[in-house]
């Protein structure tokens, strides 16, 4: 679904961040991306949604060369990818239910309140539908962010350090939701530094671990 062939990326003033990446995120896979701070995990995810384009090599998303796509085509492509960020970036003046609806509005689709209610129930936040984001706990914000990320029923879920600010119990709850999505056929990629989270996922689903370091992305060993 997302393929990289000899991909490299360099920021204009920062030099090369990584290079020579050749890998595939196949349909229905569950993958983790690990690596030290500053190694490029967030940049890698931005490449996956064509928010950034490679400095070299070829990035193919859903069979399309990202470099050949126009702005509208990239916007259409991104509807098939749900992104959960550590900084959940809600509009604080809108209730939770309306924040979850925003991808529908941006996509020009009618707001499906039944789907929103179903998602709120799935993330166990039905009672918080009319709450404003500042009133939510960290775990509630992340679960609401996950509901927002999947409201358009994307094929791929990308999560950037989604449990970084959560305690272990809440981290496991969020992981369980992501595992449920994967078991329903979604491709899931989680960028994280939490090895315990990876071990917990491995007990439930087949997991592939990628490690980014020294400008390269490689499959990690089985010692995690």
C-alpha positions, 0 to 999 in steps of 0.5 A: 500500500505504501512502498519506498524504493531507495528513498532518501530525504534531506531538509534544505538546511539540515543535510541528509536525514536518511537514505537508501530506504527500500521497504513496503507497508503491505495491506493488513500489516501491523508494524512499529517504527523505533529509533532514537529522538531526532532519527527521523520517525516523524519525518518518515510518517510525513513521507507516508502521507505525502506531506513531504516528498523524497529528495531521492528515490520513489515513494508509491502510495496506493499504487501512485507515484507521490511525486507525480500527484497534484494537490487535489490528488494528494488530498484525496489520497490522504482520506485513505490514511488516518493519522494519530499524533502525540499532539492531538491538535483539537479545536478547543472551542468545539465539542469532541463530537464536532472535532471528530466530524472535522475530516468529514467536513474537510472532505466535503462529505455529509456529517454522519452523526450515527457513525460519530456516535458509534466511534465514541462508543467504540473508544468508550467516550459516549459521555464526553461527546459534548465536552470541550477538549481542554476538559479531557484527560490525556487518555481521552484526548488520544482515544478521541484523536483515534476516533477522528483518524478513522471517521473516514474509514481509512485503509492505513492508520499511522500513529506518532508516539500515541502513548508517549504521554499516557500511563501503562494501563491507558497505553494498553487500552489505546493499543487494543483499539489499534489491534482491533483496527488491524484485525478488521483489515487495516494497515497499522504503523506506530512510531514509538520508543516504548519497547514494552508496547511492542512486546504487548502487541506481539502477544496478540498479532504478528508484528514487524519492527523497523528501526531507524538509526544512522540514516537507515531503516532496517528490520529489527531483530527478535530480541525486543 
